[in-house]
């Protein structure tokens, strides 16, 4: 049963009572075939929370076969104002501009606000360096080369009927 209607670009959208209930979140990793992927779900949640703010703007580029570079536009920040570190599986970049009490601004149009930008890193990715050049902070990352891992699992048969009974969880009586 419709509770309200909205007109949008000559289209009517009917909103029902069912539409106003809170949406339940469906997990991408809810399949019983995906075991041990909880960390990926948590990483996606962290990404969604941290992607809301667009300051400072950044680029991610591939600079080699296994190398990446994150570049942030941090004009006006000095080396002392910036902090780059890894926390668990995240690259965290913080900027905090020191207040300049001795300066009086008639107009202040250059952004000098503090920021906190984090990037979720895949397992094994290492930060190899960071540099500040002409207002751009470059953070270099290296991605490991993954060798395919194949492991053969031997299937064994129980040697005695007593061992077979243990595996089945039953006790068999002799007749």
C-alpha positions, 0 to 999 in steps of 0.5 A: 500500500503506497504511503506517498508518491514523489514526482521526479523527471516525469516519473512517479516513484511510489514508496510503500511501507515496506520501502521505509523499513531499515535495509538489512545488510547482505554480506558478499561473503555469506556463502558457506563455500567462502570460509575464513573471509571475514577479514575481507568483509571487515576491510570493505567496511573500513573502506566504505567508512574512510571513503566519505571525505575527499580531502586530500585528493590522491592518485594511485598509479602503477609504476612497475610490474609489482610497484604502486605509488599513492600520490596525495596533494598536500600543498602547504604541508611540511615534512613535520606536518605529515605522518605516514605509518602502517597499522595492521593492514592499513596505510595511514597518512595524517596531516596536521598543520601547525597554527601560525599565531604570529600571522594575520590573514585578511583572506585564507583560501588555502586549505590547511585543515588536518586530514586522515587518509587510510588505505587498506593494503592486501596481505604482503604489500610493503611500503618501500618509501615516502617523499614530499616533492613540490606539495605532493606526497608520494608513498611507494608500495611493492606488491609481492610476487605470488607463486601458486601453491599446490599441496597434495593431501593424501587420502588414507584408508583405515587399517583395521575395523576398530579404526573404521569404527572410531572414524564412524563414531560407532562401536561395532560388536563382534558376532 
